[in-house]
Amino acid sequence: MNSFKKISIATAAALAIVGLSVAPSSAAPLAVTVATVTNATTAAAPATVAVPAANQITSGTSVALAATADTGTIVTFTASSTVKLVTALHTTDAPKTVASGVSNLAVTSAGTAVTVYAYTTSTAVGSVTITNGSYSTIVYIKGTAGAASNVAVAVPSATAVGTIPTITVSATDVFGNVIASGETITATVIGSTFADGSITKTLVTTTTAEGAADTTLVVGSKTASLATAVAGTVQVVVTGASSAATVTGLTAPTKAATASFVVSDLNGTIAKLTADLAAEKAGRALDAQAAANAKSAAATTAAAELAAAKAETAAAKVAATAAADLAKATYIAEYNALAKKWNAKNPKAKVALKK
């Protein structure tokens, strides 16, 4: 009995010790501050920041995310595909470029704000999820395009005389984001007689109807006939982004682009095809007549050859008959001559003559 009591007391004491060692599960609190932004917790109202076109992560090209949590807890920062994270900004001694960022960071809180800097090279909305235990906050970030660095042109694959071809030009920053305004692009059309042989357009905000129209170059007047346009290959040369400079570590600017398309003369093509078809039909008729003539000539030749063969056969037959008759007559004459001599010498044993 005493042993049982001792075991019970020891068990109770052990359970009490375990209960004191296991802290109740609870998530540490989390407070997140987004620098200079009052509300960046929805995709519709993201924090906006300039893209790092100079290839430096600075206060002007990043969003500071300050997270405060309990001392000793882990604060994690997880960025979407268009966003990157760094723990410090660019300095001469410690450069931070677009290649410096990572997608995930985990920092142990010291009880004060933990600051991470987020940047993006895209004008698409991205996000950073900040987590501490069961607490989580999502901050949305969107880049604003930099200065024009590249120009491009798109043309139809082909068009026809009498139609109005459309040429579309565009300008993008060093990261390929479309420039909405403020860039002049010159487009020159070479190789035809369109009314607008050389066109200069200024890109304006592309969200407006005017902006959309100004990024599309309509070659030739819509009210004038383009029947005089020369059929053949047309080349379009566009230039722009004249002030763009090469930035170390980033793609070099593209200040000129070319594209070409074919202008075809449909009416001329149809006329040529019609003439070719008529010539082909005439050629086929001549070939058919020649074949018929050849067939007729062959038939005539065959008939003549057959008649000649028949005549030759008849002549040969007559000649053979005549030869046989001559041979027979000669034989009878010779026989009768011998028989007469026999009969003269042997009157009592005369032989008959042949007729």
C-alpha positions in Angstrom: 0.0 0.0 0.0 2.8 2.4 0.9 4.5 1.6 -2.4 1.3 2.4 -4.3 1.0 5.8 -2.5 4.6 6.7 -3.3 4.1 5.9 -7.0 0.9 8.0 -7.1 2.6 11.0 -5.5 5.6 10.7 -7.9 3.3 10.6 -10.9 1.3 13.6 -9.8 4.5 15.6 -9.3 5.8 14.7 -12.8 2.5 15.8 -14.4 2.7 19.1 -12.5 6.3 19.7 -13.8 5.2 18.9 -17.4 2.3 21.3 -17.1 4.6 24.2 -16.1 7.1 23.5 -18.9 4.6 23.7 -21.9 3.6 27.2 -22.6 0.1 27.7 -23.9 0.0 28.0 -27.7 -0.6 31.6 -28.8 0.5 33.7 -31.9 2.7 36.7 -31.4 1.1 40.0 -32.4 2.1 41.7 -35.6 2.0 45.3 -36.7 3.0 46.3 -40.3 3.6 49.8 -41.5 4.0 50.6 -45.2 6.1 53.7 -45.7 4.3 56.7 -47.2 1.2 54.6 -48.0 -2.0 54.8 -46.0 -3.7 51.8 -47.6 -1.9 49.0 -49.6 -3.8 46.0 -48.4 -6.0 45.7 -51.5 -5.0 44.9 -55.1 -7.1 47.8 -56.2 -5.1 50.3 -54.2 -1.5 49.1 -54.2 1.6 50.9 -53.1 3.1 52.4 -56.2 6.8 52.9 -56.8 9.1 53.7 -59.7 10.8 50.8 -61.3 14.6 50.8 -60.7 15.5 51.9 -64.2 19.0 53.0 -63.0 19.5 49.5 -61.6 19.8 50.8 -58.0 17.4 49.8 -55.2 16.9 53.1 -53.4 14.2 54.8 -51.3 12.7 56.1 -54.5 12.5 52.7 -56.2 11.4 50.5 -53.3 8.7 50.3 -50.6 9.8 50.1 -47.0 7.8 47.4 -45.1 8.3 47.8 -41.3 7.0 44.9 -39.2 6.9 44.9 -35.4 6.4 41.6 -33.5 7.3 40.1 -30.1 11.0 39.7 -29.3 12.4 36.4 -30.4 9.7 35.5 -32.9 10.3 34.9 -36.6 8.8 37.4 -39.1 8.7 36.1 -42.7 8.3 38.1 -45.9 7.2 36.2 -49.0 7.0 38.1 -52.3 5.0 37.2 -55.5 6.8 36.6 -58.8 6.9 40.3 -59.8 8.3 41.5 -56.5 11.8 41.1 -54.9 13.1 41.9 -51.4 16.3 43.3 -49.9 17.2 44.0 -46.3 19.1 47.3 -47.1 19.2 50.0 -49.7 21.8 50.7 -52.3 25.1 52.4 -51.3 28.4 52.9 -53.1 30.1 50.4 -50.8 27.2 47.9 -50.8 25.4 48.1 -54.2 21.9 46.8 -54.4 20.7 46.1 -58.0 17.7 44.3 -59.5 19.7 41.1 -59.3 20.2 41.5 -55.5 16.6 40.7 -54.4 15.2 37.5 -53.1 11.6 36.1 -52.9 11.7 35.1 -49.2 13.2 36.5 -46.1 12.9 35.4 -42.5 14.0 37.8 -39.7 14.1 37.2 -35.9 12.4 40.1 -34.2 14.2 42.1 -31.5 11.1 43.7 -30.3 11.5 46.7 -32.6 10.4 47.2 -36.2 12.0 44.9 -38.7 12.3 46.7 -42.1 12.5 45.0 -45.5 12.5 46.8 -48.8 10.3 45.6 -51.7 10.8 46.6 -55.3 9.4 45.6 -58.7 10.3 45.9 -62.3 6.8 45.4 -63.5 3.7 47.6 -63.8 1.6 44.6 -62.9 0.3 44.4 -59.3 2.4 42.1 -57.1 2.3 41.4 -53.3 4.3 40.7 -50.2 2.9 38.5 -47.5 4.2 39.2 -44.0 3.7 36.5 -41.4 4.3 36.1 -37.7 2.8 33.0 -36.1 -0.9 33.1 -36.9 -0.8 36.8 -37.9 -0.5 37.6 -41.5 -0.7 40.8 -43.6 -0.6 41.2 -47.4 0.8 44.4 -48.9 0.2 45.0 -52.7 2.9 46.8 -54.8 2.8 48.1 -58.3 5.6 49.6 -60.4 5.3 52.8 -62.5 7.1 52.6 -65.9 10.4 54.3 -66.4 11.6 56.5 -69.3 11.4 55.1 -72.8 14.2 52.7 -73.7 12.8 50.7 -76.5 10.7 51.2 -79.6 8.9 48.6 -81.6 6.6 48.4 -84.7 3.9 46.0 -85.8 2.7 45.8 -89.4 0.1 43.7 -91.3 1.5 40.5 -92.9 0.1 41.7 -96.2 -2.2 44.3 -97.7 -3.6 45.2 -101.1 -3.6 48.2 -103.4 -6.7 50.3 -102.6 -6.7 49.3 -98.9 -5.5 51.3 -95.9 -2.8 49.4 -93.9 -2.4 50.0 -90.2 1.0 50.3 -88.5 1.2 50.1 -84.7 4.1 51.5 -82.8 5.0 51.3 -79.1 7.6 52.4 -76.6 8.6 50.5 -73.5 11.0 51.1 -70.6 14.1 49.1 -70.0 12.0 46.3 -68.4 9.5 46.1 -71.2 6.7 48.1 -69.5 4.6 50.1 -72.0 5.2 53.8 -71.9 1.9 55.6 -71.6 2.9 59.2 -72.5 5.5 61.7 -73.3 7.5 59.9 -76.0 7.7 60.9 -79.7 8.1 58.1 -82.2 8.9 58.8 -85.9 7.7 56.2 -88.5 8.9 56.4 -92.1 7.3 54.3 -94.8 9.6 53.3 -97.7 8.7 51.6 -100.9 5.2 52.8 -101.9 3.3 56.0 -102.7 1.0 56.2 -99.7 -0.3 59.6 -98.8 1.4 59.7 -95.4 4.9 58.6 -96.4 6.5 60.0 -93.3 4.6 60.1 -90.0 5.4 61.5 -86.6 3.1 60.5 -83.7 3.3 61.4 -80.0 2.2 58.7 -77.6 -0.3 59.9 -75.0 -2.2 58.1 -72.2 -3.1 54.8 -73.7 -6.2 54.4 -71.6 -8.0 57.1 -73.6 -9.4 56.8 -77.1 -7.0 59.5 -78.2 -4.1 57.6 -76.8 -5.1 54.4 -78.6 -5.5 56.3 -81.9 -2.1 58.0 -81.5 -0.3 54.7 -81.2 -1.8 53.6 -84.5 -0.4 55.0 -87.7 -2.9 54.9 -90.5 -1.0 55.0 -93.8 -2.8 57.1 -96.4 -5.9 59.2 -96.3 -9.1 57.4 -95.4 -11.0 59.6 -97.9 -8.5 59.2 -100.8 -8.0 56.2 -103.1 -4.8 54.3 -102.7 -5.0 52.8 -106.2 -1.8 54.5 -107.0 0.1 52.6 -104.3 3.0 50.6 -105.7 2.6 46.9 -105.4 5.7 45.3 -103.8 7.4 45.2 -100.4 7.0 48.1 -98.1 9.5 48.8 -95.2 8.6 50.7 -92.1 11.4 52.3 -90.0 10.6 53.7 -86.5 12.9 55.6 -84.3 12.5 57.0 -80.8 13.8 56.8 -77.2 16.6 59.1 -78.3 17.6 60.1 -74.8 17.8 56.5 -73.5 21.2 55.5 -72.2 22.7 52.1 -71.6 22.6 51.1 -67.9 25.2 48.6 -66.6 23.5 45.3 -65.8 20.4 46.0 -67.8 19.4 45.4 -71.4 20.7 48.0 -73.9 18.2 50.3 -75.4 16.5 49.7 -78.8 16.1 53.1 -80.4 15.1 51.9 -83.9 13.1 49.0 -85.3 12.0 47.9 -88.8 9.3 45.8 -90.2 8.0 45.1 -93.7 4.9 43.9 -95.4 3.8 43.2 -99.0 1.4 45.3 -101.0 -0.3 43.3 -103.7 -2.3 44.5 -106.7 -5.3 42.2 -106.5 -6.9 43.5 -109.7 -3.7 43.0 -111.6 -3.3 39.6 -110.1 -6.8 38.6 -111.1 -6.3 39.9 -114.6 -3.0 38.0 -114.9 -4.6 34.8 -113.6 -7.5 35.2 -116.0 -5.1 35.7 -118.9 -3.0 32.7 -117.8 -6.2 30.6 -117.5 -7.3 31.6 -121.1 -3.8 30.8 -122.4 -3.8 27.5 -120.7 -7.2 26.6 -122.2 -6.0 27.7 -125.6 -2.9 25.6 -125.2 -5.0 22.6 -124.2 -7.2 23.0 -127.3 -4.2 23.2 -129.5 -2.8 20.1 -127.9 -6.1 18.3 -128.4 -6.3 19.3 -132.1 -2.7 18.2 -132.6 -3.4 14.9 -131.0 -6.5 14.4 -133.2 -4.5 15.3 -136.3 -1.8 12.9 -135.3 -4.4 10.2 -134.7 -6.0 10.8 -138.1 -2.6 10.8 -139.9 -1.7 7.6 -138.2 -5.0 6.0 -139.3 -4.4 7.1 -142.9 -0.9 5.7 -142.9 -2.1 2.4 -141.4 -4.8 2.1 -144.1 -2.3 2.8 -146.9 0.1 0.3 -145.5 -2.7 -2.3 -145.3 -3.7 -1.7 -148.9 -0.1 -2.0 -150.1 0.3 -5.2 -148.1 -2.9 -6.6 -149.7 -1.8 -5.6 -153.2 1.6 -7.2 -152.6 0.0 -10.3 -151.4 -2.3 -10.5 -154.5 0.6 -9.9 -156.9 2.7 -12.6 -155.2 -0.2 -15.0 -155.5 -0.6 -14.3 -159.3 3.1 -14.7 -159.8 3.1 -18.0 -158.0 0.2 -19.2 -160.0 1.9 -18.2 -163.3 5.1 -19.9 -162.2 3.2 -23.1 -161.4 1.3 -23.0 -164.7 4.6 -22.5 -166.6 6.2 -25.4 -164.8 3.3 -27.6 -165.5 3.2 -26.7 -169.2 7.0 -27.2 -169.5 6.7 -30.6 -167.9 3.8 -31.7 -170.3 5.7 -30.5 -173.3 8.9 -32.4 -172.4 6.9 -35.5 -171.5 5.0 -35.5 -174.8 8.2 -35.0 -176.8 9.8 -38.1 -175.2 6.5 -40.0 -175.6 6.4 -39.3 -179.3 10.0 -40.5 -179.7 9.1 -43.7 -177.8 5.9 -44.3 -179.9 7.8 -43.9 -183.1 10.3 -46.5 -182.1 7.8 -48.8 -180.5 4.6 -48.7 -182.4 3.2 -51.7 -180.6 3.9 -50.3 -177.1 2.7 -46.7 -177.6 2.1 -44.5 -174.5 -0.7 -41.9 -174.2 0.3 -38.2 -174.5 -0.6 -35.7 -171.6 -2.9 -32.9 -172.2 
